Amino acid sequence: MTKQATRVLVTNDDGIDGEGLRVLTATLVAHGYEPIVIAPDSDYSGAGTSIISRAASSFSGTSREIAYQQRTLAEAPGVEAYAVAAPPAMCALLAMRGAFGEPADIVASGINWGLNTGGAVRHSGTVSAAVTAAAFGVPAVAVSAEHKFDDLDAPLRFDTAAEVAVQLMKLLPTSGHQILNINVPRCGLSELAGIAAASVSQISRYRSYVEEKTENVLKMGFMVTDDQVEPESDTGMVMAGFAAVSSLVGTTSIDCSDLIRRFAEEAV
């Protein structure tokens, strides 16, 4: 009896026309997976956990209409693919709710244009799609490829990031980990220093700033700082030439009974 291929939800925040998503999808096919692509119809970079579509109908209190369109990917023409007028977290939510057939066994979000390390993890649509899907009990990876701020026109190595991601996906279902955030340097597979476990950096080396403010318009800029990041962090590992792998934990909590006791005491 032929073993059924593992069904993989592929999404991203750069949109269904993003090169990274298409390279990842084709790589999954080459490795024997069965991808289904459910991705935003446009760029939703930085959308984070938003599930609000720019083009959706007004929320009635019980429902909202969201447009979608079936697409064909030239890089993987046999793969079922849909462009949805919604951010990545909503795409993942719709997929896991069965809007496009059976929910996937594993989720691959990306490959993002640029790293999602440090503070960017909080805002990343790529990461949020993986976190949203993983809430349904399936393992998920978020994959990002490095760009260079001093050479933005140079091609990214989505091929390297895709191969690293697929190799880790093979191990993920039996690993005890739920969500992997994978950040890969811009280099060939053979040029990687290795694959390393990494913490999420607490130092923002890649930073936004207000570049200009005119009447009714704010212009945001992005820069690389000279701040020294933690060597064992995601940013530090990528700077050292490693593919950085961080195991993320979704929405969770710690005990705050001490705070409640203080509240009760001071309320008397």
Stockholm file with secondary structure:
# STOCKHOLM 1.0

chainA/1-268         MTKQATRVLVTNDDGIDGEGLRVLTATLVAHGYEPIVIAPDSDYSGAGTSIISRAASSFSGTSREIAYQQRTLAEAPGVEAYAVAAPPAMCALLAMRGAFGEPADIVASGINWGLNTGGAVRHSGTVSAAVTAAAFGVPAVAVSAEHKFDDLDAPLRFDTAAEVAVQLMKLLPTSGHQILNINVPRCGLSELAGIAAASVSQISRYRSYVEEKTENVLKMGFMVTDDQVEPESDTGMVMAGFAAVSSLVGTTSIDCSDLIRRFAEEAV
#=GR chainA/1-268 SS CCCCCCEEEEECSSCTTCHHHHHHHHHHHHTTCEEEEEEESSCCTTCTTCCCCSSCCCCCSSCCCCCEEEEEETTEEEEEEEEESSCHHHHHHHHHTTTTSSCCSEEEEEEEESCCCTTHHHHCHHHHHHHHHHTTTCCEEEEEECCCTTCTTSCCCHHHHHHHHHHHHHHGGGTSCCEEEEEECSSCGGGCCEEEECBCCSSCSEEEEEEEEETTEEEEEEEECCCCCCTTBHHHHHHTTEEEEEEECCSCCCCCHHHHHHHHHHHC
#=GC SS_cons         CCCCCCEEEEECSSCTTCHHHHHHHHHHHHTTCEEEEEEESSCCTTCTTCCCCSSCCCCCSSCCCCCEEEEEETTEEEEEEEEESSCHHHHHHHHHTTTTSSCCSEEEEEEEESCCCTTHHHHCHHHHHHHHHHTTTCCEEEEEECCCTTCTTSCCCHHHHHHHHHHHHHHGGGTSCCEEEEEECSSCGGGCCEEEECBCCSSCSEEEEEEEEETTEEEEEEEECCCCCCTTBHHHHHHTTEEEEEEECCSCCCCCHHHHHHHHHHHC
//
